[in-house]
Amino acid sequence: MPTILVVEDQEDIQSLLKDVLGETYRIIQATTGAQALARFQQEEPDLILLDLMLPVVTGDSVLKAIRHMSSVPVIILTAIQDKTRTVSLLEQGANDYVTKPFDIDELRARVQVQLRQSGALKADADAAGESDAKICFQGIELDRMEHTVSVDGHRVELARKEFAILELLMDHPHRVFEKEDLYRQVWNQPYINAENTLNVHLSTLRTSLNRYAGSQRYIVSVWGIGVRLV
């Protein structure tokens, strides 16, 4: 079971995060920056949820210290709405961020993506027998272990990023992903001058899937928002 270090000084948010994530992950907690660094070294967690507004030792300082020691995934919890600020945090080494007040399902999804990309979920799944190695949706079968995709039994060759996009969409088949969010979760980079890159990969992915889909169209654009699986 992956271990998550929750660094948050507000007791109600700490309690909420433990309740919603505790059934799936082992949760350890810290309420100050100094305590967070001590617990990180003691426990070696698989992921950190890090609040920025901590007393004395700030979240920025904790992030900087952790990045000197480890590449463990860090998701920032912040009430700051400033895009420049959040981009700066990503450039400093944060893997993702969630703005307060956050949606619980979105937070779970972001945690799962980071743990999968770091290999922590894969290792945990190996120990559990890989019960969720394959996911299926409307004739598409994606095998995480073999890194293969088929449509109605026909093997489809996908590049690594196209596979990652499809995997994310299939994990959340009813969710509309903003392009910025989709790019950040797949590339682990800020969405700066990246629209063309993402559009090219989406176009190639659509073409590959639709080759064997007949009249079915799997990935559609939602005007003004992003894309979703249908």
PAPARO-8479 format. One record per atom (N, C-alpha, C): residue number from 1; atom name; x, y, z. Coordinates in steps of 0.1 Angstrom, whole numbers, plus 2048, in hexadecimal, padded with zeros to 3 digits. Each point is the difference from the previous one (the first is absolute). Layout:
timar,dose,c1,c2,c3
NUM,CA,X,Y,Z .
...
***
This chain:
timar,dose,c1,c2,c3
1,N,808,7F4,800 .
1,CA,7F8,80C,800 .
1,C,809,80C,800 .
2,N,7FF,809,7F6 .
2,CA,808,80D,800 .
2,C,7FD,808,80C .
3,N,80B,807,804 .
3,CA,7FF,809,80C .
3,C,800,80F,7FB .
4,N,7F6,808,805 .
4,CA,7FF,80E,7FD .
4,C,802,808,80C .
5,N,809,80A,7FF .
5,CA,802,809,80B .
5,C,7F8,80D,7FD .
6,N,7F7,803,809 .
6,CA,7F7,80B,7FF .
6,C,805,80B,809 .
7,N,805,80B,7FA .
7,CA,805,80C,808 .
7,C,7F6,80B,7FF .
8,N,7F9,802,80B .
8,CA,7F5,80A,801 .
8,C,7FE,804,80E .
9,N,7FF,80D,803 .
9,CA,7FF,805,80D .
9,C,7F1,802,805 .
10,N,7F7,7FE,7F6 .
10,CA,7F1,802,804 .
10,C,7FB,7F2,803 .
11,N,7FB,7FF,80C .
11,CA,7FC,7F2,805 .
11,C,7F4,7FB,7F8 .
12,N,7F7,808,7FC .
12,CA,7F4,7FB,7F9 .
12,C,804,7FA,7F2 .
13,N,80A,807,7FA .
13,CA,805,7FB,7F3 .
13,C,808,7F3,802 .
14,N,808,7FF,80A .
14,CA,808,7F4,803 .
14,C,7F6,7F5,802 .
15,N,7F5,802,808 .
15,CA,7F7,7F5,803 .
15,C,7F9,7FC,7F3 .
16,N,7FC,80A,7F8 .
16,CA,7F9,7FC,7F3 .
16,C,809,7F8,7F7 .
17,N,80D,804,7FF .
17,CA,809,7F8,7F7 .
17,C,802,7F2,805 .
18,N,801,7FF,80D .
18,CA,803,7F3,806 .
18,C,7F3,7F7,7FD .
19,N,7F4,806,801 .
19,CA,7F4,7F8,7FE .
19,C,7FF,7FB,7F2 .
20,N,802,809,7F6 .
20,CA,7FE,7FD,7F2 .
20,C,80B,7F8,7FA .
21,N,80C,801,805 .
21,CA,80B,7F9,7FA .
21,C,805,7F4,808 .
22,N,7FB,7FF,80D .
22,CA,805,7F6,809 .
22,C,7FC,7F2,7FD .
23,N,7F5,7FE,7F8 .
23,CA,7FB,7F3,7FD .
23,C,809,7FA,7F5 .
24,N,807,808,7F8 .
24,CA,808,7FB,7F5 .
24,C,80F,801,803 .
25,N,804,80A,808 .
25,CA,80E,802,802 .
25,C,803,801,80F .
26,N,80D,7FE,804 .
26,CA,804,802,80E .
26,C,803,80F,801 .
27,N,7FA,806,80A .
27,CA,801,80F,801 .
27,C,809,803,80D .
28,N,80A,808,7FE .
28,CA,807,806,80B .
28,C,7FF,80F,7FF .
29,N,800,807,80C .
29,CA,7FD,80E,800 .
29,C,80A,808,807 .
30,N,800,80D,7FB .
30,CA,809,80A,806 .
30,C,7F9,80D,800 .
31,N,801,809,80A .
31,CA,7F9,80D,800 .
31,C,80A,80C,7FF .
32,N,80D,7FD,800 .
32,CA,80A,80B,7FE .
32,C,80A,7FC,7F6 .
33,N,807,809,7FB .
33,CA,80B,7FD,7F6 .
33,C,80B,7F8,806 .
34,N,804,803,80C .
34,CA,80B,7F9,807 .
34,C,7FB,7F1,802 .
35,N,7F4,7FF,805 .
35,CA,7FB,7F2,802 .
35,C,7FF,7F8,7F3 .
36,N,7FC,807,7F6 .
36,CA,7FF,7FA,7F2 .
36,C,80E,7FA,7FC .
37,N,80A,808,801 .
37,CA,80E,7FB,7FC .
37,C,804,7F4,809 .
38,N,7FD,801,80D .
38,CA,804,7F5,809 .
38,C,7F8,7F3,7FC .
39,N,7F4,801,7FE .
39,CA,7F8,7F5,7FC .
39,C,803,7FA,7F2 .
40,N,804,809,7F7 .
40,CA,804,7FC,7F3 .
40,C,80D,7F7,801 .
41,N,809,804,808 .
41,CA,80D,7F8,802 .
41,C,7FD,7F3,807 .
42,N,7F7,800,80A .
42,CA,7FD,7F4,807 .
42,C,7F8,7F6,7F8 .
43,N,7F6,805,7F9 .
43,CA,7F7,7F7,7F9 .
43,C,802,7FD,7F2 .
44,N,807,809,7F9 .
44,CA,802,7FF,7F1 .
44,C,7F3,7FD,7F9 .
45,N,7F7,809,800 .
45,CA,7F3,7FF,7FA .
45,C,801,7FF,7F0 .
46,N,7F5,7FB,7FA .
46,CA,800,7FF,7F2 .
46,C,7FB,80C,7F9 .
47,N,7F9,809,808 .
47,CA,7FA,80C,7FA .
47,C,7FE,80A,80C .
48,N,801,80D,7FD .
48,CA,7FE,80A,80A .
48,C,7F5,80A,7FB .
49,N,7F6,802,809 .
49,CA,7F6,80B,7FE .
49,C,805,80B,809 .
50,N,804,80B,7F9 .
50,CA,806,80B,808 .
50,C,7F9,80D,7FF .
51,N,7FB,805,80C .
51,CA,7FA,80D,801 .
51,C,80B,80B,7FF .
52,N,7FD,80B,7FA .
52,CA,80B,80A,7FF .
52,C,800,809,80D .
53,N,7F4,803,805 .
53,CA,7FF,80A,80B .
53,C,803,7F9,80E .
54,N,80C,7FC,802 .
54,CA,804,7FA,80D .
54,C,807,80A,809 .
55,N,7FF,7FE,80D .
55,CA,807,809,809 .
55,C,80F,7FE,801 .
56,N,807,80B,801 .
56,CA,80F,800,801 .
56,C,807,7FB,7F4 .
57,N,800,7F3,7FE .
57,CA,807,7FA,7F4 .
57,C,7F5,7FE,7F5 .
58,N,800,808,7F6 .
58,CA,7F5,801,7F6 .
58,C,800,7F4,7F7 .
59,N,7F5,7FE,7F9 .
59,CA,7FF,7F5,7F6 .
59,C,80B,801,7F5 .
60,N,803,80C,7FC .
60,CA,80A,802,7F6 .
60,C,80E,7FB,805 .
61,N,803,803,80C .
61,CA,80D,7FB,806 .
61,C,800,7F1,801 .
62,N,7F5,7FA,804 .
62,CA,7FF,7F1,801 .
62,C,802,7FA,7F2 .
63,N,7FA,806,7F6 .
63,CA,801,7FB,7F2 .
63,C,80F,800,7FC .
64,N,806,80C,803 .
64,CA,80E,801,7FC .
64,C,809,7F6,807 .
65,N,7FE,7FE,80D .
65,CA,808,7F6,807 .
65,C,7FE,7F2,7FC .
66,N,7F3,7FD,7FD .
66,CA,7FD,7F2,7FB .
66,C,807,7FE,7F2 .
67,N,800,80A,7F8 .
67,CA,805,7FE,7F2 .
67,C,810,7FE,801 .
68,N,806,805,80B .
68,CA,80E,7FD,801 .
68,C,803,7F2,804 .
69,N,7F5,7F9,805 .
69,CA,802,7F2,806 .
69,C,7FA,7F6,7F7 .
70,N,7F5,803,7F9 .
70,CA,7F8,7F6,7FA .
70,C,7F8,805,7F4 .
71,N,7FC,7F7,7F7 .
71,CA,7F7,803,7F5 .
71,C,7F2,7FC,803 .
72,N,7FC,7FD,80C .
72,CA,7F3,7FB,804 .
72,C,7F5,80A,7FB .
73,N,7F5,7FB,7FA .
73,CA,7F6,809,7FB .
73,C,7FA,809,80B .
74,N,7FF,80D,7FD .
74,CA,7FA,80A,809 .
74,C,7F5,807,7F9 .
75,N,7F4,7FF,807 .
75,CA,7F4,808,7FB .
75,C,7FE,80B,80A .
76,N,800,80C,7FB .
76,CA,7FE,80C,808 .
76,C,7F1,802,803 .
77,N,7FC,803,80C .
77,CA,7F3,804,804 .
77,C,800,80F,802 .
78,N,7F9,808,7F9 .
78,CA,801,80F,801 .
78,C,7F3,807,7FE .
79,N,7FE,80B,807 .
79,CA,7F4,808,7FE .
79,C,804,80C,7F6 .
80,N,80C,800,7FC .
80,CA,805,80B,7F7 .
80,C,7FB,7FD,7F2 .
81,N,7F9,80A,7F9 .
81,CA,7FB,7FE,7F3 .
81,C,809,806,7F5 .
82,N,80B,805,804 .
82,CA,809,807,7F7 .
82,C,807,7F5,7F7 .
83,N,7FE,800,7F3 .
83,CA,806,7F7,7F7 .
83,C,80F,801,800 .
84,N,805,80C,800 .
84,CA,80F,802,800 .
84,C,806,7FA,80C .
85,N,7F9,800,80B .
85,CA,805,7FA,80D .
85,C,801,7F1,7FE .
86,N,7F5,7FA,7FB .
86,CA,7FF,7F2,7FF .
86,C,80A,7FA,7F6 .
87,N,802,808,7F5 .
87,CA,80A,7FC,7F6 .
87,C,80E,800,806 .
88,N,803,80A,808 .
88,CA,80C,801,807 .
88,C,803,7F4,809 .
89,N,7F5,7FB,807 .
89,CA,802,7F5,809 .
89,C,803,7F3,7F8 .
90,N,7F9,7FF,7F4 .
90,CA,803,7F4,7F7 .
90,C,80F,801,7FB .
91,N,804,80C,7FD .
91,CA,80E,801,7FC .
91,C,80A,7FD,80B .
92,N,7FC,802,80D .
92,CA,809,7FE,80B .
92,C,800,7F1,804 .
93,N,7F7,7F8,7F9 .
93,CA,801,7F2,803 .
93,C,7F3,7F9,804 .
94,N,7F5,808,803 .
94,CA,7F4,7F9,803 .
94,C,7FB,7F9,7F3 .
95,N,7F9,7F5,803 .
95,CA,7FB,7F7,7F5 .
95,C,7F2,805,7FB .
96,N,7F8,805,80A .
96,CA,7F3,804,7FC .
96,C,7FB,809,80C .
97,N,7F4,806,7FE .
97,CA,7FA,808,80A .
97,C,7F1,7FF,800 .
98,N,7FA,802,80B .
98,CA,7F1,800,802 .
98,C,7FC,80D,807 .
99,N,7F7,807,7FB .
99,CA,7FC,80C,806 .
99,C,7F4,7FE,80A .
100,N,802,806,80B .
100,CA,7F5,7FF,80A .
100,C,7F5,80A,7FD .
101,N,7F3,7FD,803 .
101,CA,7FB,7F3,804 .
101,C,801,7F6,7F5 .
102,N,805,7F4,802 .
102,CA,802,7F6,7F6 .
102,C,7F5,7F6,7FF .
103,N,7FE,7FA,7F4 .
103,CA,7F7,7F5,7FE .
103,C,806,7F3,804 .
104,N,7F9,7F8,808 .
104,CA,806,7F4,805 .
104,C,804,7F6,7F5 .
105,N,7F7,7FE,7F6 .
105,CA,802,7F7,7F5 .
105,C,80C,804,7F8 .
106,N,801,80D,7FE .
106,CA,80C,805,7F8 .
106,C,80D,7FE,808 .
107,N,800,802,80D .
107,CA,80C,7FE,808 .
107,C,804,7F1,7FF .
108,N,7F6,7F7,802 .
108,CA,803,7F2,7FF .
108,C,807,7FD,7F3 .
109,N,7FA,805,7F5 .
109,CA,805,7FD,7F3 .
109,C,80F,806,7FE .
110,N,802,80B,805 .
110,CA,80E,806,7FF .
110,C,80A,7F8,808 .
111,N,7FC,7FB,80C .
111,CA,808,7F8,808 .
111,C,803,7F3,7F9 .
112,N,7F6,7FA,7FA .
112,CA,802,7F3,7F9 .
112,C,809,802,7F4 .
113,N,7FF,80A,7F9 .
113,CA,809,803,7F4 .
113,C,80E,801,805 .
114,N,803,808,80A .
114,CA,80E,802,804 .
114,C,806,7F3,806 .
115,N,7F8,7F8,807 .
115,CA,805,7F3,806 .
115,C,803,7F6,7F4 .
116,N,7F7,800,7F6 .
116,CA,802,7F7,7F5 .
116,C,80D,804,7F8 .
117,N,801,80D,7FE .
117,CA,80C,804,7F8 .
117,C,80D,7FE,807 .
118,N,7FF,801,80E .
118,CA,80D,7FE,807 .
118,C,803,7F1,802 .
119,N,7F6,7F7,7FD .
119,CA,802,7F2,802 .
119,C,7FB,7FA,80D .
120,N,7FC,809,809 .
120,CA,7FB,7FB,80D .
120,C,7F3,7F8,7FF .
121,N,7F7,804,7F7 .
121,CA,7F4,7F8,7FE .
121,C,803,7F3,7F9 .
122,N,809,800,7F7 .
122,CA,803,7F4,7F9 .
122,C,806,7F6,809 .
123,N,80A,804,809 .
123,CA,806,7F7,809 .
123,C,7F5,7FA,80A .
124,N,7F7,809,804 .
124,CA,7F5,7FB,809 .
124,C,7F7,7F7,7F9 .
125,N,7FD,802,7F3 .
125,CA,7F8,7F7,7F8 .
125,C,807,7F3,7FE .
126,N,80D,800,7FE .
126,CA,807,7F4,7FE .
126,C,7FE,7F7,80C .
127,N,801,806,80C .
127,CA,7FE,7F8,80C .
127,C,7F2,7FB,802 .
128,N,7F7,807,7FA .
128,CA,7F2,7FC,801 .
128,C,7FB,7F7,7F5 .
129,N,809,7FD,7F6 .
129,CA,7FC,7F7,7F6 .
129,C,7FC,807,7F3 .
130,N,801,80E,7FF .
130,CA,7FD,807,7F4 .
130,C,7F1,7FE,7FC .
131,N,7F7,801,80A .
131,CA,7F2,7FE,7FD .
131,C,7FA,80A,7F6 .
132,N,806,80C,800 .
132,CA,7FB,80B,7F7 .
132,C,80A,803,7F5 .
133,N,808,7F6,7FC .
133,CA,809,802,7F5 .
133,C,7F9,804,7F3 .
134,N,7F4,7FB,7FD .
134,CA,7F9,803,7F4 .
134,C,7F4,808,803 .
135,N,7FE,80A,7F7 .
135,CA,7F3,808,801 .
135,C,7FA,800,7F3 .
136,N,7F3,7FF,800 .
136,CA,7F8,7FF,7F3 .
136,C,7F5,80B,7FF .
137,N,7FE,805,7F4 .
137,CA,7F5,80A,7FE .
137,C,7FC,7FF,7F2 .
138,N,7F3,7FD,7FE .
138,CA,7F9,800,7F3 .
138,C,809,7FA,7F4 .
139,N,805,7F4,803 .
139,CA,808,7F9,7F6 .
139,C,80F,803,800 .
140,N,804,80A,808 .
140,CA,80F,802,802 .
140,C,805,7F8,80C .
141,N,80B,7F9,7FE .
141,CA,806,7F9,80C .
141,C,80E,806,801 .
142,N,803,805,80C .
142,CA,80E,805,803 .
142,C,806,7F7,80B .
143,N,80C,7FC,7FD .
143,CA,808,7F7,809 .
143,C,80B,808,805 .
144,N,800,804,80D .
144,CA,80A,808,806 .
144,C,80E,7F9,801 .
145,N,7FF,7F3,803 .
145,CA,80C,7F8,801 .
145,C,808,7FE,7F3 .
146,N,7F8,7FC,7F6 .
146,CA,806,7FD,7F3 .
146,C,801,80C,7F7 .
147,N,7FA,80B,805 .
147,CA,800,80D,7F9 .
147,C,7FB,7FE,7F2 .
148,N,7F4,7FA,7FF .
148,CA,7FA,7FD,7F3 .
148,C,7F2,806,800 .
149,N,7FA,803,7F4 .
149,CA,7F3,804,7FE .
149,C,7FA,7F9,7F5 .
150,N,7F3,7FC,801 .
150,CA,7F9,7FA,7F5 .
150,C,7F2,806,7FF .
151,N,7FB,801,7F3 .
151,CA,7F3,805,7FE .
151,C,7F8,7F5,7F9 .
152,N,7F5,7FA,806 .
152,CA,7F9,7F5,7FA .
152,C,809,7F5,7FC .
153,N,80A,7FD,808 .
153,CA,809,7F5,7FD .
153,C,80C,803,7F7 .
154,N,800,80C,7FB .
154,CA,80B,804,7F7 .
154,C,80B,808,808 .
155,N,80C,7FB,7FF .
155,CA,80B,807,807 .
155,C,803,80E,7FA .
156,N,801,809,809 .
156,CA,803,80E,7FC .
156,C,80D,804,806 .
157,N,809,805,7F7 .
157,CA,80D,805,805 .
157,C,7FF,80F,804 .
158,N,804,802,80C .
158,CA,7FF,80E,805 .
158,C,80E,804,806 .
159,N,804,80D,7FE .
159,CA,80C,805,806 .
159,C,7FD,802,80F .
160,N,80B,802,808 .
160,CA,7FF,800,80E .
160,C,7F6,80A,805 .
161,N,801,80C,7FB .
161,CA,7F7,80B,805 .
161,C,7F1,7FE,7FC .
162,N,7FE,7FA,7F4 .
162,CA,7F3,7FD,7FC .
162,C,7FA,7F5,809 .
163,N,808,7F6,803 .
163,CA,7FB,7F6,809 .
163,C,7FD,806,80E .
164,N,808,809,805 .
164,CA,7FD,807,80D .
164,C,7F3,808,7FF .
165,N,7FE,807,7F5 .
165,CA,7F4,808,7FF .
165,C,7F4,7F6,800 .
166,N,800,7F6,7F9 .
166,CA,7F5,7F6,7FF .
166,C,7FE,7FA,80E .
167,N,80A,7FC,806 .
167,CA,7FF,7FA,80E .
167,C,7F9,809,809 .
168,N,804,80D,800 .
168,CA,7FA,80A,809 .
168,C,7F1,801,7FD .
169,N,7FD,801,7F3 .
169,CA,7F2,802,7FC .
169,C,7F7,7F4,804 .
170,N,806,7F4,7FE .
170,CA,7F9,7F3,803 .
170,C,7FE,7FE,80F .
171,N,809,805,808 .
171,CA,7FF,800,80E .
171,C,7F4,809,805 .
172,N,7FD,80A,7F8 .
172,CA,7F5,809,804 .
172,C,7F7,803,7F4 .
173,N,7F9,7F6,7FB .
173,CA,7F9,800,7F3 .
173,C,7F5,80B,800 .
174,N,7FB,805,80B .
174,CA,7F5,809,800 .
174,C,805,80F,803 .
175,N,80D,801,801 .
175,CA,805,80E,804 .
175,C,804,807,7F3 .
176,N,7FD,80D,800 .
176,CA,806,809,7F6 .
176,C,80D,806,805 .
177,N,80B,7FE,7F9 .
177,CA,80D,805,804 .
177,C,803,80D,7F8 .
178,N,803,80A,808 .
178,CA,805,80C,7F9 .
178,C,80E,7FD,7FA .
179,N,803,806,7F5 .
179,CA,80C,7FC,7F9 .
179,C,80C,803,809 .
180,N,800,80B,807 .
180,CA,80B,804,809 .
180,C,802,7F5,80A .
181,N,7F5,7FB,806 .
181,CA,801,7F6,80A .
181,C,805,7F3,7FA .
182,N,7FB,7FC,7F5 .
182,CA,804,7F4,7F9 .
182,C,80F,800,7FD .
183,N,805,80B,7FC .
183,CA,80E,801,7FC .
183,C,809,7FF,80D .
184,N,7FB,807,80B .
184,CA,808,800,80C .
184,C,801,7F2,806 .
185,N,7F5,7F8,7FF .
185,CA,800,7F3,806 .
185,C,808,7F6,7F8 .
186,N,800,802,7F3 .
186,CA,807,7F6,7F7 .
186,C,80F,804,7FF .
187,N,803,80D,7FE .
187,CA,80E,804,7FD .
187,C,807,804,80D .
188,N,7F9,802,80B .
188,CA,806,805,80C .
188,C,807,80D,7FE .
189,N,7FB,809,7F8 .
189,CA,806,80D,7FE .
189,C,7F5,80A,7FF .
190,N,804,80D,802 .
190,CA,7F6,80B,7FF .
190,C,7FB,801,7F1 .
191,N,7F4,804,7FF .
191,CA,7FA,801,7F2 .
191,C,803,80E,7FA .
192,N,80D,801,7FC .
192,CA,805,80C,7FA .
192,C,804,7FD,7F2 .
193,N,7F9,807,7F6 .
193,CA,802,7FE,7F2 .
193,C,800,7F2,7FC .
194,N,7F6,7F8,806 .
194,CA,800,7F2,7FE .
194,C,7F3,7FB,7F8 .
195,N,7F8,80A,7FC .
195,CA,7F3,7FC,7FA .
195,C,802,7F8,7F3 .
196,N,809,804,7F8 .
196,CA,803,7F9,7F4 .
196,C,805,7F2,802 .
197,N,809,7FE,80A .
197,CA,805,7F3,803 .
197,C,7F4,7F7,805 .
198,N,7F8,805,809 .
198,CA,7F5,7F8,804 .
198,C,7F6,7FC,7F5 .
199,N,7FD,80A,7F8 .
199,CA,7F6,7FE,7F5 .
199,C,805,7F5,7F6 .
200,N,80D,801,7FD .
200,CA,806,7F6,7F7 .
200,C,7FE,7F2,806 .
201,N,803,7FE,80D .
201,CA,7FF,7F3,806 .
201,C,7F1,7FB,801 .
202,N,7F7,80A,802 .
202,CA,7F2,7FC,801 .
202,C,7FB,7FC,7F2 .
203,N,805,807,7F6 .
203,CA,7FC,7FD,7F2 .
203,C,805,7F2,7FC .
204,N,80C,7FD,803 .
204,CA,806,7F3,7FD .
204,C,7F9,7F5,807 .
205,N,7FD,802,80D .
205,CA,7F8,7F7,808 .
205,C,7F3,7FD,7FA .
206,N,7F8,80B,7FD .
206,CA,7F3,7FE,7FA .
206,C,801,7F7,7F3 .
207,N,809,804,7F7 .
207,CA,802,7F8,7F4 .
207,C,802,7F2,802 .
208,N,809,7FD,80A .
208,CA,804,7F2,803 .
208,C,7F4,7F8,805 .
209,N,7F8,806,809 .
209,CA,7F4,7F9,806 .
209,C,7F5,7FF,7F6 .
210,N,7FE,80A,7F8 .
210,CA,7F5,800,7F6 .
210,C,802,7F7,7F4 .
211,N,80C,7FB,7FE .
211,CA,803,7F8,7F5 .
211,C,7F8,7F3,800 .
212,N,7FD,7FB,80C .
212,CA,7F9,7F3,802 .
212,C,7F2,802,807 .
213,N,7FC,80D,800 .
213,CA,7F4,803,809 .
213,C,7F3,801,7F8 .
214,N,801,7FF,7F2 .
214,CA,7F4,802,7F9 .
214,C,7FA,80F,801 .
215,N,7F4,801,804 .
215,CA,7FA,80D,802 .
215,C,802,806,80E .
216,N,806,7F8,809 .
216,CA,803,804,80D .
216,C,80B,80B,800 .
217,N,7FE,80A,808 .
217,CA,80B,80A,802 .
217,C,802,801,80F .
218,N,80C,7FC,804 .
218,CA,803,7FE,80E .
218,C,803,80D,808 .
219,N,808,809,7FA .
219,CA,805,80C,807 .
219,C,7F9,80C,7F9 .
220,N,7F9,807,807 .
220,CA,7F9,80C,7FA .
220,C,804,80D,808 .
221,N,7FF,80B,7F9 .
221,CA,803,80D,806 .
221,C,7F3,805,805 .
222,N,801,806,80C .
222,CA,7F5,807,807 .
222,C,803,80F,7FE .
223,N,7F9,807,7F8 .
223,CA,803,80D,7FC .
223,C,802,809,80C .
224,N,80B,807,800 .
224,CA,803,80A,80B .
224,C,806,7FA,80D .
225,N,800,7F2,800 .
225,CA,805,7FA,80D .
225,C,80C,7F7,7FD .
226,N,7FE,7F5,7F8 .
226,CA,80B,7F7,7FE .
226,C,7FC,7F4,7F8 .
227,N,804,7F4,805 .
227,CA,7FD,7F3,7F9 .
227,C,7FB,7F6,80A .
228,N,7F9,7F6,7FB .
228,CA,7FB,7F5,808 .
228,C,7FF,7F4,7F8 .
229,N,7FE,7F4,807 .
229,CA,7FE,7F3,7F9 .
229,C,7F1,7FE,800 .
230,N,7FB,7FB,7F4 .
230,CA,7F2,7FD,7FF .
230,C,7FE,7F2,7FB .
***
